[in-house]
Amino acid sequence: MFDLTNKTALVTGASSGLGQQISKALAKAGAHVLAASRNKYALDNLVDTIKSSGGSAESLELDISQLADVKTCLSSISPIDILVNNAGIAKLTSVFDDDHQHNFEKVIQINLIGLWHVTKVIATQMRNHKIQGSIINIGSVNGDSMPGITSAAYNASKAAVLQITKGLVGELSPYKIRINAISPGFFPTEMSKGSLERLGEKLTSRIPLNFIPDLSDMDATILYLASNRASRYVTGSVITIDGGISWGGIS
């Protein structure tokens, strides 16, 4: 069900955190992974790690915020079967702080417009090559049921990611391209480090399952959505992986 042999996967934001873990999981399942981000050094280390474990991968230096760069970079790659839109940033964006205006625009540019750039190019490629592909967008509980934990721009961008996922079902389904989203809670990544340190036991106590997950707790869901055998009738869905925190919320 989860064998991805002979499949090619593109993972954005692959140089750290969930992106690294997702890349490793896909490679372990047999996929050839194109690990993409702006951090070439970290990507090369990830590729070496995957290869040393018997997997197949290559690095792809990519700035998703620029459509011209996305088109140029992705035009020369092999056809993609699996796209994981994982790249994202979080910055403070107070409505009363003029200095935060640039932060707001940057968050929207990466988390939303960048995701759209990559999806546009890869979905078109899948259609033209008649690939029954899988697109997986990484959202956040902050974009659904838990606004207020971080910046307004981050929350808005992740809410939009979930709506893009649902909104593209009609366009992509005639070409047998599936699109789904994962909505993670607090995973131990570089982005969430500050919140995890600040909230500490207060956070854990408000998670119904009462623990902070490992990055690998995302693996099974990624493989499920990536596999046309396992999830061939699943599109337009959002799978929440948060230990139940969005059920109870946190202040």
N, C-alpha and C positions, 0 to 999 in steps of 0.2 A: 504493500500500500504506500509506503513512504520512500521507495527506491527512486532516486532522481538521476540515475545513470543516464548519460547522453543528453542531459539537460544543461543549459547554460543560464546562470543566474547573475543578475546585476544587483548589487547592494550599495546604495548610497549611504554616506556617513559611516563608512566601514572602518575608519581609522581608530575608533574607540568604542567603549561601552557596548550597547546592544548591537551596534553594527558589526563589531568584531565577532561577537558571539553568534549572531545570525549567519555570518559568513562561514564560520567554522561548522555550524550545524548543517548548512546546505552542502558544504564540501564533504562532510562525513557521510551524508546520504547519497553521495555519488555525483553531485552537480559540479560542473566547472564554474568557479566563482570569479566574477569580475568585481573586485573590491574597489570602490570608488570614493574619493574624497579629495580635499585640497592638500592633505598631509601625506606627501609621497613617502617620507621616511617611515611613518607608522604603518602605511600600507605595505611597504616592502617587508617589514618585520612580520606582519600578519600573513603575507603570502608565504614567507619562509616557514612559519609555524604550520600552516596548512599542508605545505608540501612535505615537511618532515614527518607529518602524521599520515602520509600516503594520499593526501587529497590533491586536487587540481585547482589552481588559482593564479590570477595575475592581477597586478595593480593597475588602476586607471585614475590618473590625476584629473579631477573634474571639479569645476566651479558651477554648481547647478543654478546659481542665481543669474547667470548670463545665458540667454537662449542661444546666441550665436556660438558660444563655447560648447554648449550641450550638443547642438546639431553637428558641429565639426568633430567633436570627440567621439560621439556615438555613431557617426555615419560609417566609420571604418571597422566597427566591431562585428563579431559574429552575431547572427540572429539570437535574440534573447527569448527564452522560454518563461523565465520567472523574474519579475522586477519587484524588489523590496525598496520602497521609498522610505528610508529611515532617517535621512539627514535632517537635522533640526537644531535650533539654538533657542536659548531662553535668556532674555535680558529684562531688567527692570524698566518699566514704561509708565511712570507716574503721569497722570493727566495734568498735574500742576508744575511739572518740571520741564522747562523748555529744552534742557540738555538731553532729555530722553527721546526727543522726536526722532533722532537718527536711529536710536535703538528700536523704536516701534517699526520704522520702515525696514530696518535690516531683518527683524524677526519675520515680518510678513514676506519679505523678498525670499528668504531661505525656506521657511516652513511651508509656505503656500505657493508662491509663484514658482519657486524652484522645483517643487514637487510637480506642479503643472507642466513645466518645461520638459522634465524627464518623461513624465507619463505621456505627453503628446508625441514625443519622438519615438518612444518604445512601442506604444500602442499602434502607431502608424506602421512601424516596422513589423509588428506581429500580424497586422491585417494584411500587409502586402506579401508577407511570406507564408500566409495561411497557417500561422502558428496558433494552436489552442493554448494561449498563454494564461499565466496567473500574475495579477498585479496585487501586491500586498502593501497597503499604506499603514505606516505606524503613526497612530494618533496619540491620544492621551485622555485619561479620565478628566483632566483639566478642561478638555474641550467638550465634555458631555455633562456630567453631573456634579463636578467639583470646582466651579469657578472660584477664584479668589485666593488660591494657594500661591500662585506666582503672578507674573505680569498679565495685564489685560491683553497685550498683543499676542503672547503665547497662547492664552486661552482661546482667543478669537481665531488664531491660525489653526489650532487643532480642531476646533469646532468646524471650521471650513473644510479641513481634510476629511472629516467624517461625511460631510455633505457632498463633497466631490465624489467620494467613494460610491455613495448611493446614487448620485446624479448621473454617473457615467454608465450605469448598468444597461440602460436602454440602448446607448450607442455601441457598446462593446459586445453585448450578448449575441447579436447576429453573426459576429465573427468568431464565436466560441471563445472569447476572451473573458475570463472571470476577474472581478475586482472586489476585494474585501479589505477590511481594516482590522487592526489589533489596537485596542485601547489599554495601554499598560497603566498600572498604578506606580507606586514607588519602587523602582528597581535601582540597585546600587551602581549608578553610573556617575561619570564626571559631572553631568548636568544636575543630578539630584543630590550631589554630595553635601552642598550647603544646607539643604532642607533636612537631610537625614541627620546631620550633625546638630542643627539647631533644635529640631523637634525631639530627637532621641527616643526615649522610652514613651514619651507622650504619643508619638506616631505609632509605635508598635502596639500600644494599648488600644488604639482606635481602629486597628485592622482586625476584623472579626477572626481571621485565622491566626492572628497574634504572632506574625513573624515577617521579617523582610526577606524577600525571595532571593534566590541566586539568579544570575543572568541566564543560566541554563533552563530556568523554569519557563522561558519563552520558546524553547526549541520545538516541543511537540506541536504547538499551535502553528508555528512557522511551517513546519514540514507538512502538517495537515493541509494548510491552505495552498502550499506550493504544489502539492501532488494532485494531478488531474484524476488519479484513481481514487484517492481518499476523499476529495471534496468536489467531485465533478458536478454536483448539483447545488453548489454553494456559491452565490454571488450577491453582492450588495449587503453583506453581513458585517457586523462589528462585533468582535469577540473581546470581551473585557477580561483582563488578567490583573487583578488588583487585590486579591485576598479578601474581597468584600468591602473595601474601604469606601467605595462610592455608594454602597448601600447605606452606610451609617454617616459618612461625611467626616470632615475634620475642620477645625477652625484654627 
